[in-house]
Amino acid sequence: VKRWQQAGGKLHAVDAPHPPMPGDEFRALCGDRVSPNRDDYDVINRGALRPTCWDCERVWREIEHMEPIDYEVSR
Ligand SMILES: [Zn+2]
């Protein structure tokens, strides 16, 4: 399951069965190893998100385009 998770000052994407918990290190789609802290979750609740990690965005889209259903939709 892919989801966005703010950590390390950016909004990264992660492919994991469960959302990362504060303090958990995870490998973002872009390859960065980051760990969200409490503040990252507080910021999300306040609606003040960090800049999107565009490397994650690109990798996410590459993954999606390999899936036949999404390929059909994109045409
Ligand atoms: Zn990233």
N, CA, C, O and the ligand as a Tripos MOL2 file, in Angstrom:
@<TRIPOS>MOLECULE
protein
  301   299    76     0     0
PROTEIN
NO_CHARGES

@<TRIPOS>ATOM
      1 N           0.8570   -1.1880    0.0000 N.3       1 VAL1
      2 CA          0.0000    0.0000    0.0000 C.3       1 VAL1
      3 C           0.8900    1.2350    0.0000 C.2       1 VAL1
      4 O           1.7530    1.3920    0.8640 O.2       1 VAL1
      5 N           0.6730    2.1050   -0.9750 N.am      2 LYS2
      6 CA          1.4880    3.3160   -1.0580 C.3       2 LYS2
      7 C           0.7420    4.4760   -0.4020 C.2       2 LYS2
      8 O          -0.4660    4.6420   -0.5660 O.2       2 LYS2
      9 N           1.4980    5.2630    0.3350 N.am      3 ARG3
     10 CA          0.8940    6.4310    0.9960 C.3       3 ARG3
     11 C           1.9600    7.5030    1.1540 C.2       3 ARG3
     12 O           3.1590    7.2310    1.0910 O.2       3 ARG3
     13 N           1.4910    8.7250    1.3590 N.am      4 TRP4
     14 CA          2.3930    9.8290    1.6140 C.3       4 TRP4
     15 C           2.6550    9.9350    3.1010 C.2       4 TRP4
     16 O           1.7450    9.7800    3.9160 O.2       4 TRP4
     17 N           3.9030   10.1990    3.4500 N.am      5 GLN5
     18 CA          4.2690   10.3670    4.8570 C.3       5 GLN5
     19 C           5.3240   11.4550    4.9830 C.2       5 GLN5
     20 O           6.3980   11.3710    4.3860 O.2       5 GLN5
     21 N           5.0100   12.4560    5.7530 N.am      6 GLN6
     22 CA          5.9740   13.5170    5.9840 C.3       6 GLN6
     23 C           7.0730   13.0370    6.9250 C.2       6 GLN6
     24 O           6.7980   12.4540    7.9730 O.2       6 GLN6
     25 N           8.3160   13.2880    6.5380 N.am      7 ALA7
     26 CA          9.4580   12.9200    7.3780 C.3       7 ALA7
     27 C          10.6940   13.6010    6.8370 C.2       7 ALA7
     28 O          10.8260   13.7920    5.6280 O.2       7 ALA7
     29 N          11.5940   13.9650    7.7190 N.am      8 GLY8
     30 CA         12.8530   14.5490    7.2910 C.3       8 GLY8
     31 C          12.6890   15.8370    6.5050 C.2       8 GLY8
     32 O          13.5310   16.1600    5.6660 O.2       8 GLY8
     33 N          11.6250   16.5760    6.7610 N.am      9 GLY9
     34 CA         11.4480   17.8690    6.1250 C.3       9 GLY9
     35 C          10.7870   17.8250    4.7610 C.2       9 GLY9
     36 O          10.6330   18.8650    4.1210 O.2       9 GLY9
     37 N          10.3930   16.6510    4.3020 N.am     10 LYS10
     38 CA          9.7040   16.5290    3.0190 C.3      10 LYS10
     39 C           8.5080   15.6000    3.1690 C.2      10 LYS10
     40 O           8.4040   14.8310    4.1240 O.2      10 LYS10
     41 N           7.6080   15.6990    2.1920 N.am     11 LEU11
     42 CA          6.4890   14.7750    2.1270 C.3      11 LEU11
     43 C           6.8940   13.6410    1.1910 C.2      11 LEU11
     44 O           6.7880   13.7650   -0.0290 O.2      11 LEU11
     45 N           7.3550   12.5400    1.7690 N.am     12 HIS12
     46 CA          7.8050   11.3860    0.9940 C.3      12 HIS12
     47 C           6.6450   10.4160    0.7970 C.2      12 HIS12
     48 O           5.6260   10.4880    1.4830 O.2      12 HIS12
     49 N           6.8280    9.5140   -0.1540 N.am     13 ALA13
     50 CA          5.8880    8.4090   -0.3280 C.3      13 ALA13
     51 C           6.5530    7.1260    0.1430 C.2      13 ALA13
     52 O           7.7620    6.9480   -0.0080 O.2      13 ALA13
     53 N           5.7540    6.2370    0.7150 N.am     14 VAL14
     54 CA          6.2790    4.9710    1.2110 C.3      14 VAL14
     55 C           5.3210    3.8550    0.8060 C.2      14 VAL14
     56 O           4.1030    4.0350    0.7960 O.2      14 VAL14
     57 N           5.8920    2.7040    0.4750 N.am     15 ASP15
     58 CA          5.0830    1.5330    0.1580 C.3      15 ASP15
     59 C           5.2350    0.5490    1.3110 C.2      15 ASP15
     60 O           6.2410   -0.1530    1.4090 O.2      15 ASP15
     61 N           4.2390    0.5030    2.1720 N.am     16 ALA16
     62 CA          4.3170   -0.3430    3.3580 C.3      16 ALA16
     63 C           2.9160   -0.7750    3.7580 C.2      16 ALA16
     64 O           1.9460   -0.0670    3.4890 O.2      16 ALA16
     65 N           2.8040   -1.9420    4.4040 N.am     17 PRO17
     66 CA          1.4710   -2.4280    4.7880 C.3      17 PRO17
     67 C           0.7960   -1.5630    5.8410 C.2      17 PRO17
     68 O          -0.4320   -1.5120    5.9120 O.2      17 PRO17
     69 N           1.5990   -0.8770    6.6670 N.am     18 HIS18
     70 CA          1.0240   -0.0300    7.7090 C.3      18 HIS18
     71 C           1.6830    1.3410    7.6710 C.2      18 HIS18
     72 O           2.8340    1.4570    7.2500 O.2      18 HIS18
     73 N           0.9800    2.3710    8.0990 N.am     19 PRO19
     74 CA          1.6170    3.6980    8.1650 C.3      19 PRO19
     75 C           2.7840    3.6700    9.1420 C.2      19 PRO19
     76 O           2.6900    3.0360   10.1930 O.2      19 PRO19
     77 N           3.8870    4.3510    8.8120 N.am     20 PRO20
     78 CA          4.9970    4.4310    9.7680 C.3      20 PRO20
     79 C           4.5500    5.1340   11.0400 C.2      20 PRO20
     80 O           3.7630    6.0800   11.0000 O.2      20 PRO20
     81 N           5.0600    4.6610   12.1640 N.am     21 MET21
     82 CA          4.7770    5.3060   13.4320 C.3      21 MET21
     83 C           5.8800    6.3190   13.7280 C.2      21 MET21
     84 O           6.9820    6.1980   13.1920 O.2      21 MET21
     85 N           5.6020    7.3220   14.5750 N.am     22 PRO22
     86 CA          6.6510    8.2860   14.9310 C.3      22 PRO22
     87 C           7.8970    7.5620   15.4470 C.2      22 PRO22
     88 O           7.8080    6.7230   16.3430 O.2      22 PRO22
     89 N           9.0480    7.8900   14.8820 N.am     23 GLY23
     90 CA         10.2940    7.2680   15.3050 C.3      23 GLY23
     91 C          10.7020    6.0690   14.4770 C.2      23 GLY23
     92 O          11.8580    5.6500   14.5240 O.2      23 GLY23
     93 N           9.7560    5.5010   13.7060 N.am     24 ASP24
     94 CA         10.0960    4.3810   12.8290 C.3      24 ASP24
     95 C          10.8850    4.8790   11.6320 C.2      24 ASP24
     96 O          10.4770    5.8360   10.9740 O.2      24 ASP24
     97 N          12.0120    4.2400   11.3450 N.am     25 GLU25
     98 CA         12.7150    4.5720   10.1120 C.3      25 GLU25
     99 C          12.0850    3.7750    8.9770 C.2      25 GLU25
    100 O          11.8020    2.5860    9.1220 O.2      25 GLU25
    101 N          11.8700    4.4420    7.8490 N.am     26 PHE26
    102 CA         11.3570    3.7130    6.6880 C.3      26 PHE26
    103 C          12.1000    4.1850    5.4460 C.2      26 PHE26
    104 O          12.7010    5.2600    5.4330 O.2      26 PHE26
    105 N          12.0480    3.3640    4.4040 N.am     27 ARG27
    106 CA         12.6860    3.7080    3.1470 C.3      27 ARG27
    107 C          11.6270    4.2760    2.2200 C.2      27 ARG27
    108 O          10.6990    3.5750    1.8180 O.2      27 ARG27
    109 N          11.7720    5.5420    1.8850 N.am     28 ALA28
    110 CA         10.8150    6.1850    0.9930 C.3      28 ALA28
    111 C          11.0180    5.6610   -0.4270 C.2      28 ALA28
    112 O          12.0480    5.0610   -0.7330 O.2      28 ALA28
    113 N          10.0230    5.8950   -1.2970 N.am     29 LEU29
    114 CA         10.1100    5.4160   -2.6750 C.3      29 LEU29
    115 C          11.3310    5.9880   -3.3910 C.2      29 LEU29
    116 O          11.8790    5.3440   -4.2860 O.2      29 LEU29
    117 N          11.7610    7.1870   -3.0100 N.am     30 CYS30
    118 CA         12.9000    7.8260   -3.6660 C.3      30 CYS30
    119 C          14.2200    7.2180   -3.2090 C.2      30 CYS30
    120 O          15.2660    7.5150   -3.7860 O.2      30 CYS30
    121 N          14.1890    6.3680   -2.1790 N.am     31 GLY31
    122 CA         15.4030    5.7370   -1.6960 C.3      31 GLY31
    123 C          15.9290    6.3230   -0.4090 C.2      31 GLY31
    124 O          16.7930    5.7300    0.2360 O.2      31 GLY31
    125 N          15.4190    7.4820   -0.0230 N.am     32 ASP32
    126 CA         15.8550    8.0900    1.2370 C.3      32 ASP32
    127 C          15.3760    7.2470    2.4210 C.2      32 ASP32
    128 O          14.2580    6.7320    2.4330 O.2      32 ASP32
    129 N          16.2530    7.1270    3.4060 N.am     33 ARG33
    130 CA         15.8210    6.5040    4.6670 C.3      33 ARG33
    131 C          15.5220    7.6310    5.6470 C.2      33 ARG33
    132 O          16.4100    8.3980    6.0210 O.2      33 ARG33
    133 N          14.2790    7.7190    6.0500 N.am     34 VAL34
    134 CA         13.8430    8.8200    6.9060 C.3      34 VAL34
    135 C          12.9760    8.2700    8.0230 C.2      34 VAL34
    136 O          12.4380    7.1670    7.9240 O.2      34 VAL34
    137 N          12.8460    9.0560    9.0920 N.am     35 SER35
    138 CA         11.9310    8.6440   10.1510 C.3      35 SER35
    139 C          11.1300    9.8580   10.6020 C.2      35 SER35
    140 O          11.6990   10.8930   10.9490 O.2      35 SER35
    141 N           9.8090    9.7260   10.5950 N.am     36 PRO36
    142 CA          8.9560   10.8290   11.0300 C.3      36 PRO36
    143 C           9.0390   11.0080   12.5370 C.2      36 PRO36
    144 O           9.2200   10.0380   13.2720 O.2      36 PRO36
    145 N           8.9080   12.2280   12.9930 N.am     37 ASN37
    146 CA          8.8360   12.4580   14.4380 C.3      37 ASN37
    147 C           7.4330   12.9770   14.7800 C.2      37 ASN37
    148 O           6.5900   13.1720   13.9050 O.2      37 ASN37
    149 N           7.2190   13.1900   16.0530 N.am     38 ARG38
    150 CA          5.8980   13.6480   16.4960 C.3      38 ARG38
    151 C           5.4660   14.9070   15.7610 C.2      38 ARG38
    152 O           4.2950   15.0820   15.4230 O.2      38 ARG38
    153 N           6.4280   15.7710   15.5240 N.am     39 ASP39
    154 CA          6.1210   17.0530   14.9040 C.3      39 ASP39
    155 C           5.5430   16.8640   13.5070 C.2      39 ASP39
    156 O           4.6680   17.6190   13.0840 O.2      39 ASP39
    157 N           6.0390   15.8450   12.7850 N.am     40 ASP40
    158 CA          5.5340   15.6080   11.4350 C.3      40 ASP40
    159 C           4.0430   15.2870   11.4620 C.2      40 ASP40
    160 O           3.3080   15.6650   10.5500 O.2      40 ASP40
    161 N           3.6010   14.5940   12.5000 N.am     41 TYR41
    162 CA          2.1840   14.2720   12.6000 C.3      41 TYR41
    163 C           1.3850   15.4890   13.0420 C.2      41 TYR41
    164 O           0.2740   15.7120   12.5620 O.2      41 TYR41
    165 N           1.9460   16.2810   13.9560 N.am     42 ASP42
    166 CA          1.2590   17.4990   14.3870 C.3      42 ASP42
    167 C           1.0760   18.4550   13.2210 C.2      42 ASP42
    168 O           0.0240   19.0790   13.0770 O.2      42 ASP42
    169 N           2.1090   18.5670   12.3850 N.am     43 VAL43
    170 CA          2.0450   19.4760   11.2510 C.3      43 VAL43
    171 C           0.9350   19.0570   10.2950 C.2      43 VAL43
    172 O           0.2170   19.9040    9.7620 O.2      43 VAL43
    173 N           0.7930   17.7390   10.0760 N.am     44 ILE44
    174 CA         -0.2600   17.2670    9.1910 C.3      44 ILE44
    175 C          -1.6220   17.6710    9.7470 C.2      44 ILE44
    176 O          -2.5010   18.0980    8.9980 O.2      44 ILE44
    177 N          -1.7950   17.5360   11.0580 N.am     45 ASN45
    178 CA         -3.0730   17.8970   11.6710 C.3      45 ASN45
    179 C          -3.3500   19.3920   11.5480 C.2      45 ASN45
    180 O          -4.5040   19.8120   11.4710 O.2      45 ASN45
    181 N          -2.2970   20.1830   11.5310 N.am     46 ARG46
    182 CA         -2.4800   21.6310   11.3940 C.3      46 ARG46
    183 C          -2.6390   22.0390    9.9360 C.2      46 ARG46
    184 O          -2.9290   23.2020    9.6560 O.2      46 ARG46
    185 N          -2.4560   21.1160    9.0100 N.am     47 GLY47
    186 CA         -2.6070   21.4200    7.5980 C.3      47 GLY47
    187 C          -1.4130   22.1200    6.9930 C.2      47 GLY47
    188 O          -1.5210   22.6810    5.9030 O.2      47 GLY47
    189 N          -0.2660   22.1040    7.6740 N.am     48 ALA48
    190 CA          0.9380   22.7660    7.1660 C.3      48 ALA48
    191 C           1.9340   21.7050    6.7140 C.2      48 ALA48
    192 O           2.8500   21.3390    7.4500 O.2      48 ALA48
    193 N           1.7390   21.2190    5.4940 N.am     49 LEU49
    194 CA          2.5670   20.1300    4.9970 C.3      49 LEU49
    195 C           3.8900   20.6300    4.4400 C.2      49 LEU49
    196 O           3.9970   21.7590    3.9610 O.2      49 LEU49
    197 N           4.8920   19.7670    4.5150 N.am     50 ARG50
    198 CA          6.1980   20.0530    3.9220 C.3      50 ARG50
    199 C           6.1000   19.9190    2.4050 C.2      50 ARG50
    200 O           5.1390   19.3560    1.8820 O.2      50 ARG50
    201 N           7.1250   20.4540    1.6950 N.am     51 PRO51
    202 CA          7.1290   20.3030    0.2300 C.3      51 PRO51
    203 C           7.1440   18.8350   -0.1780 C.2      51 PRO51
    204 O           7.7880   18.0010    0.4590 O.2      51 PRO51
    205 N           6.4170   18.5390   -1.2560 N.am     52 THR52
    206 CA          6.4010   17.1780   -1.7770 C.3      52 THR52
    207 C           7.7860   16.7690   -2.2560 C.2      52 THR52
    208 O           8.4990   17.5700   -2.8590 O.2      52 THR52
    209 N           8.1690   15.5200   -1.9900 N.am     53 CYS53
    210 CA          9.3940   14.9530   -2.5530 C.3      53 CYS53
    211 C           9.0840   14.4920   -3.9740 C.2      53 CYS53
    212 O           8.3810   13.5010   -4.1750 O.2      53 CYS53
    213 N           9.6130   15.2140   -4.9530 N.am     54 TRP54
    214 CA          9.2420   14.9090   -6.3410 C.3      54 TRP54
    215 C           9.8780   13.6190   -6.8400 C.2      54 TRP54
    216 O           9.3750   13.0050   -7.7810 O.2      54 TRP54
    217 N          10.9840   13.1990   -6.2160 N.am     55 ASP55
    218 CA         11.5490   11.8920   -6.5670 C.3      55 ASP55
    219 C          10.5590   10.7870   -6.2130 C.2      55 ASP55
    220 O          10.3630    9.8410   -6.9770 O.2      55 ASP55
    221 N           9.9370   10.9220   -5.0410 N.am     56 CYS56
    222 CA          8.9190    9.9470   -4.6440 C.3      56 CYS56
    223 C           7.7370    9.9950   -5.6110 C.2      56 CYS56
    224 O           7.2230    8.9610   -6.0370 O.2      56 CYS56
    225 N           7.3250   11.1940   -5.9440 N.am     57 GLU57
    226 CA          6.2060   11.3810   -6.8760 C.3      57 GLU57
    227 C           6.4920   10.6740   -8.2050 C.2      57 GLU57
    228 O           5.6200   10.0060   -8.7630 O.2      57 GLU57
    229 N           7.7320   10.8310   -8.7070 N.am     58 ARG58
    230 CA          8.0930   10.2260   -9.9940 C.3      58 ARG58
    231 C           8.0780    8.6990   -9.8980 C.2      58 ARG58
    232 O           7.5320    8.0160  -10.7650 O.2      58 ARG58
    233 N           8.6870    8.1730   -8.8270 N.am     59 VAL59
    234 CA          8.7310    6.7180   -8.6580 C.3      59 VAL59
    235 C           7.3250    6.1550   -8.5260 C.2      59 VAL59
    236 O           7.0040    5.1140   -9.0990 O.2      59 VAL59
    237 N           6.4870    6.8580   -7.7590 N.am     60 TRP60
    238 CA          5.0960    6.4200   -7.5770 C.3      60 TRP60
    239 C           4.4210    6.2800   -8.9440 C.2      60 TRP60
    240 O           3.7610    5.2780   -9.2200 O.2      60 TRP60
    241 N           4.5910    7.2820   -9.7820 N.am     61 ARG61
    242 CA          3.9200    7.2460  -11.0830 C.3      61 ARG61
    243 C           4.4800    6.1430  -11.9720 C.2      61 ARG61
    244 O           3.7430    5.5090  -12.7270 O.2      61 ARG61
    245 N           5.8100    5.9150  -11.8740 N.am     62 GLU62
    246 CA          6.4020    4.8150  -12.6480 C.3      62 GLU62
    247 C           5.7770    3.4920  -12.2220 C.2      62 GLU62
    248 O           5.4720    2.6440  -13.0610 O.2      62 GLU62
    249 N           5.5900    3.3210  -10.9260 N.am     63 ILE63
    250 CA          4.9800    2.0820  -10.4250 C.3      63 ILE63
    251 C           3.5530    1.9650  -10.9520 C.2      63 ILE63
    252 O           3.1470    0.9030  -11.4240 O.2      63 ILE63
    253 N           2.8110    3.0350  -10.8740 N.am     64 GLU64
    254 CA          1.4150    2.9910  -11.3080 C.3      64 GLU64
    255 C           1.2980    2.6570  -12.7920 C.2      64 GLU64
    256 O           0.3950    1.9220  -13.1910 O.2      64 GLU64
    257 N           2.1900    3.1850  -13.5990 N.am     65 HIS65
    258 CA          2.0920    2.9710  -15.0460 C.3      65 HIS65
    259 C           2.3970    1.5360  -15.4440 C.2      65 HIS65
    260 O           2.0800    1.1210  -16.5590 O.2      65 HIS65
    261 N           3.0080    0.7770  -14.5460 N.am     66 MET66
    262 CA          3.2780   -0.6190  -14.8590 C.3      66 MET66
    263 C           2.0590   -1.4920  -14.6100 C.2      66 MET66
    264 O           2.0580   -2.6740  -14.9530 O.2      66 MET66
    265 N           1.0290   -0.9210  -14.0180 N.am     67 GLU67
    266 CA         -0.1610   -1.7080  -13.7280 C.3      67 GLU67
    267 C          -1.1660   -1.5520  -14.8620 C.2      67 GLU67
    268 O          -1.5510   -0.4310  -15.1960 O.2      67 GLU67
    269 N          -1.5950   -2.6680  -15.4600 N.am     68 PRO68
    270 CA         -2.4530   -2.6190  -16.6560 C.3      68 PRO68
    271 C          -3.7120   -1.7970  -16.4630 C.2      68 PRO68
    272 O          -4.0830   -1.0440  -17.3630 O.2      68 PRO68
    273 N          -4.3870   -1.9100  -15.3210 N.am     69 ILE69
    274 CA         -5.6460   -1.1970  -15.1220 C.3      69 ILE69
    275 C          -5.4090    0.3140  -15.1900 C.2      69 ILE69
    276 O          -6.1490    1.0350  -15.8600 O.2      69 ILE69
    277 N          -4.3800    0.7840  -14.4980 N.am     70 ASP70
    278 CA         -4.0940    2.2060  -14.5110 C.3      70 ASP70
    279 C          -3.6360    2.6650  -15.8880 C.2      70 ASP70
    280 O          -3.8790    3.8020  -16.2920 O.2      70 ASP70
    281 N          -2.9550    1.7450  -16.6160 N.am     71 TYR71
    282 CA         -2.5190    2.0870  -17.9660 C.3      71 TYR71
    283 C          -3.7310    2.3600  -18.8530 C.2      71 TYR71
    284 O          -3.7450    3.3280  -19.6130 O.2      71 TYR71
    285 N          -4.7330    1.5150  -18.7540 N.am     72 GLU72
    286 CA         -5.9480    1.7060  -19.5450 C.3      72 GLU72
    287 C          -6.6160    3.0240  -19.1610 C.2      72 GLU72
    288 O          -7.0630    3.7710  -20.0310 O.2      72 GLU72
    289 N          -6.6830    3.3040  -17.8860 N.am     73 VAL73
    290 CA         -7.3440    4.5230  -17.4270 C.3      73 VAL73
    291 C          -6.6080    5.7410  -17.9680 C.2      73 VAL73
    292 O          -7.2320    6.7290  -18.3540 O.2      73 VAL73
    293 N          -5.2750    5.6690  -17.9970 N.am     74 SER74
    294 CA         -4.4970    6.8400  -18.3970 C.3      74 SER74
    295 C          -4.6290    7.1090  -19.8950 C.2      74 SER74
    296 O          -4.3050    8.2070  -20.3490 O.2      74 SER74
    297 N          -5.1100    6.1080  -20.6890 N.am     75 ARG75
    298 CA         -5.2980    6.3350  -22.1090 C.3      75 ARG75
    299 C          -6.6510    6.9850  -22.2720 C.2      75 ARG75
    300 O          -7.0600    7.2860  -23.3930 O.2      75 ARG75
    301 ZN         11.1670   10.9400   -1.2160 Zn       76 ZN76
@<TRIPOS>BOND
     1     1     2 1
     2     2     3 1
     3     3     4 2
     4     3     5 am
     5     5     6 1
     6     6     7 1
     7     7     8 2
     8     7     9 am
     9     9    10 1
    10    10    11 1
    11    11    12 2
    12    11    13 am
    13    13    14 1
    14    14    15 1
    15    15    16 2
    16    15    17 am
    17    17    18 1
    18    18    19 1
    19    19    20 2
    20    19    21 am
    21    21    22 1
    22    22    23 1
    23    23    24 2
    24    23    25 am
    25    25    26 1
    26    26    27 1
    27    27    28 2
    28    27    29 am
    29    29    30 1
    30    30    31 1
    31    31    32 2
    32    31    33 am
    33    33    34 1
    34    34    35 1
    35    35    36 2
    36    35    37 am
    37    37    38 1
    38    38    39 1
    39    39    40 2
    40    39    41 am
    41    41    42 1
    42    42    43 1
    43    43    44 2
    44    43    45 am
    45    45    46 1
    46    46    47 1
    47    47    48 2
    48    47    49 am
    49    49    50 1
    50    50    51 1
    51    51    52 2
    52    51    53 am
    53    53    54 1
    54    54    55 1
    55    55    56 2
    56    55    57 am
    57    57    58 1
    58    58    59 1
    59    59    60 2
    60    59    61 am
    61    61    62 1
    62    62    63 1
    63    63    64 2
    64    63    65 am
    65    65    66 1
    66    66    67 1
    67    67    68 2
    68    67    69 am
    69    69    70 1
    70    70    71 1
    71    71    72 2
    72    71    73 am
    73    73    74 1
    74    74    75 1
    75    75    76 2
    76    75    77 am
    77    77    78 1
    78    78    79 1
    79    79    80 2
    80    79    81 am
    81    81    82 1
    82    82    83 1
    83    83    84 2
    84    83    85 am
    85    85    86 1
    86    86    87 1
    87    87    88 2
    88    87    89 am
    89    89    90 1
    90    90    91 1
    91    91    92 2
    92    91    93 am
    93    93    94 1
    94    94    95 1
    95    95    96 2
    96    95    97 am
    97    97    98 1
    98    98    99 1
    99    99   100 2
   100    99   101 am
   101   101   102 1
   102   102   103 1
   103   103   104 2
   104   103   105 am
   105   105   106 1
   106   106   107 1
   107   107   108 2
   108   107   109 am
   109   109   110 1
   110   110   111 1
   111   111   112 2
   112   111   113 am
   113   113   114 1
   114   114   115 1
   115   115   116 2
   116   115   117 am
   117   117   118 1
   118   118   119 1
   119   119   120 2
   120   119   121 am
   121   121   122 1
   122   122   123 1
   123   123   124 2
   124   123   125 am
   125   125   126 1
   126   126   127 1
   127   127   128 2
   128   127   129 am
   129   129   130 1
   130   130   131 1
   131   131   132 2
   132   131   133 am
   133   133   134 1
   134   134   135 1
   135   135   136 2
   136   135   137 am
   137   137   138 1
   138   138   139 1
   139   139   140 2
   140   139   141 am
   141   141   142 1
   142   142   143 1
   143   143   144 2
   144   143   145 am
   145   145   146 1
   146   146   147 1
   147   147   148 2
   148   147   149 am
   149   149   150 1
   150   150   151 1
   151   151   152 2
   152   151   153 am
   153   153   154 1
   154   154   155 1
   155   155   156 2
   156   155   157 am
   157   157   158 1
   158   158   159 1
   159   159   160 2
   160   159   161 am
   161   161   162 1
   162   162   163 1
   163   163   164 2
   164   163   165 am
   165   165   166 1
   166   166   167 1
   167   167   168 2
   168   167   169 am
   169   169   170 1
   170   170   171 1
   171   171   172 2
   172   171   173 am
   173   173   174 1
   174   174   175 1
   175   175   176 2
   176   175   177 am
   177   177   178 1
   178   178   179 1
   179   179   180 2
   180   179   181 am
   181   181   182 1
   182   182   183 1
   183   183   184 2
   184   183   185 am
   185   185   186 1
   186   186   187 1
   187   187   188 2
   188   187   189 am
   189   189   190 1
   190   190   191 1
   191   191   192 2
   192   191   193 am
   193   193   194 1
   194   194   195 1
   195   195   196 2
   196   195   197 am
   197   197   198 1
   198   198   199 1
   199   199   200 2
   200   199   201 am
   201   201   202 1
   202   202   203 1
   203   203   204 2
   204   203   205 am
   205   205   206 1
   206   206   207 1
   207   207   208 2
   208   207   209 am
   209   209   210 1
   210   210   211 1
   211   211   212 2
   212   211   213 am
   213   213   214 1
   214   214   215 1
   215   215   216 2
   216   215   217 am
   217   217   218 1
   218   218   219 1
   219   219   220 2
   220   219   221 am
   221   221   222 1
   222   222   223 1
   223   223   224 2
   224   223   225 am
   225   225   226 1
   226   226   227 1
   227   227   228 2
   228   227   229 am
   229   229   230 1
   230   230   231 1
   231   231   232 2
   232   231   233 am
   233   233   234 1
   234   234   235 1
   235   235   236 2
   236   235   237 am
   237   237   238 1
   238   238   239 1
   239   239   240 2
   240   239   241 am
   241   241   242 1
   242   242   243 1
   243   243   244 2
   244   243   245 am
   245   245   246 1
   246   246   247 1
   247   247   248 2
   248   247   249 am
   249   249   250 1
   250   250   251 1
   251   251   252 2
   252   251   253 am
   253   253   254 1
   254   254   255 1
   255   255   256 2
   256   255   257 am
   257   257   258 1
   258   258   259 1
   259   259   260 2
   260   259   261 am
   261   261   262 1
   262   262   263 1
   263   263   264 2
   264   263   265 am
   265   265   266 1
   266   266   267 1
   267   267   268 2
   268   267   269 am
   269   269   270 1
   270   270   271 1
   271   271   272 2
   272   271   273 am
   273   273   274 1
   274   274   275 1
   275   275   276 2
   276   275   277 am
   277   277   278 1
   278   278   279 1
   279   279   280 2
   280   279   281 am
   281   281   282 1
   282   282   283 1
   283   283   284 2
   284   283   285 am
   285   285   286 1
   286   286   287 1
   287   287   288 2
   288   287   289 am
   289   289   290 1
   290   290   291 1
   291   291   292 2
   292   291   293 am
   293   293   294 1
   294   294   295 1
   295   295   296 2
   296   295   297 am
   297   297   298 1
   298   298   299 1
   299   299   300 2
@<TRIPOS>SUBSTRUCTURE
     1 VAL1         2 RESIDUE 1 A VAL
     2 LYS2         6 RESIDUE 1 A LYS
     3 ARG3        10 RESIDUE 1 A ARG
     4 TRP4        14 RESIDUE 1 A TRP
     5 GLN5        18 RESIDUE 1 A GLN
     6 GLN6        22 RESIDUE 1 A GLN
     7 ALA7        26 RESIDUE 1 A ALA
     8 GLY8        30 RESIDUE 1 A GLY
     9 GLY9        34 RESIDUE 1 A GLY
    10 LYS10       38 RESIDUE 1 A LYS
    11 LEU11       42 RESIDUE 1 A LEU
    12 HIS12       46 RESIDUE 1 A HIS
    13 ALA13       50 RESIDUE 1 A ALA
    14 VAL14       54 RESIDUE 1 A VAL
    15 ASP15       58 RESIDUE 1 A ASP
    16 ALA16       62 RESIDUE 1 A ALA
    17 PRO17       66 RESIDUE 1 A PRO
    18 HIS18       70 RESIDUE 1 A HIS
    19 PRO19       74 RESIDUE 1 A PRO
    20 PRO20       78 RESIDUE 1 A PRO
    21 MET21       82 RESIDUE 1 A MET
    22 PRO22       86 RESIDUE 1 A PRO
    23 GLY23       90 RESIDUE 1 A GLY
    24 ASP24       94 RESIDUE 1 A ASP
    25 GLU25       98 RESIDUE 1 A GLU
    26 PHE26      102 RESIDUE 1 A PHE
    27 ARG27      106 RESIDUE 1 A ARG
    28 ALA28      110 RESIDUE 1 A ALA
    29 LEU29      114 RESIDUE 1 A LEU
    30 CYS30      118 RESIDUE 1 A CYS
    31 GLY31      122 RESIDUE 1 A GLY
    32 ASP32      126 RESIDUE 1 A ASP
    33 ARG33      130 RESIDUE 1 A ARG
    34 VAL34      134 RESIDUE 1 A VAL
    35 SER35      138 RESIDUE 1 A SER
    36 PRO36      142 RESIDUE 1 A PRO
    37 ASN37      146 RESIDUE 1 A ASN
    38 ARG38      150 RESIDUE 1 A ARG
    39 ASP39      154 RESIDUE 1 A ASP
    40 ASP40      158 RESIDUE 1 A ASP
    41 TYR41      162 RESIDUE 1 A TYR
    42 ASP42      166 RESIDUE 1 A ASP
    43 VAL43      170 RESIDUE 1 A VAL
    44 ILE44      174 RESIDUE 1 A ILE
    45 ASN45      178 RESIDUE 1 A ASN
    46 ARG46      182 RESIDUE 1 A ARG
    47 GLY47      186 RESIDUE 1 A GLY
    48 ALA48      190 RESIDUE 1 A ALA
    49 LEU49      194 RESIDUE 1 A LEU
    50 ARG50      198 RESIDUE 1 A ARG
    51 PRO51      202 RESIDUE 1 A PRO
    52 THR52      206 RESIDUE 1 A THR
    53 CYS53      210 RESIDUE 1 A CYS
    54 TRP54      214 RESIDUE 1 A TRP
    55 ASP55      218 RESIDUE 1 A ASP
    56 CYS56      222 RESIDUE 1 A CYS
    57 GLU57      226 RESIDUE 1 A GLU
    58 ARG58      230 RESIDUE 1 A ARG
    59 VAL59      234 RESIDUE 1 A VAL
    60 TRP60      238 RESIDUE 1 A TRP
    61 ARG61      242 RESIDUE 1 A ARG
    62 GLU62      246 RESIDUE 1 A GLU
    63 ILE63      250 RESIDUE 1 A ILE
    64 GLU64      254 RESIDUE 1 A GLU
    65 HIS65      258 RESIDUE 1 A HIS
    66 MET66      262 RESIDUE 1 A MET
    67 GLU67      266 RESIDUE 1 A GLU
    68 PRO68      270 RESIDUE 1 A PRO
    69 ILE69      274 RESIDUE 1 A ILE
    70 ASP70      278 RESIDUE 1 A ASP
    71 TYR71      282 RESIDUE 1 A TYR
    72 GLU72      286 RESIDUE 1 A GLU
    73 VAL73      290 RESIDUE 1 A VAL
    74 SER74      294 RESIDUE 1 A SER
    75 ARG75      298 RESIDUE 1 A ARG
    76 ZN76       301 GROUP 0 **** ****
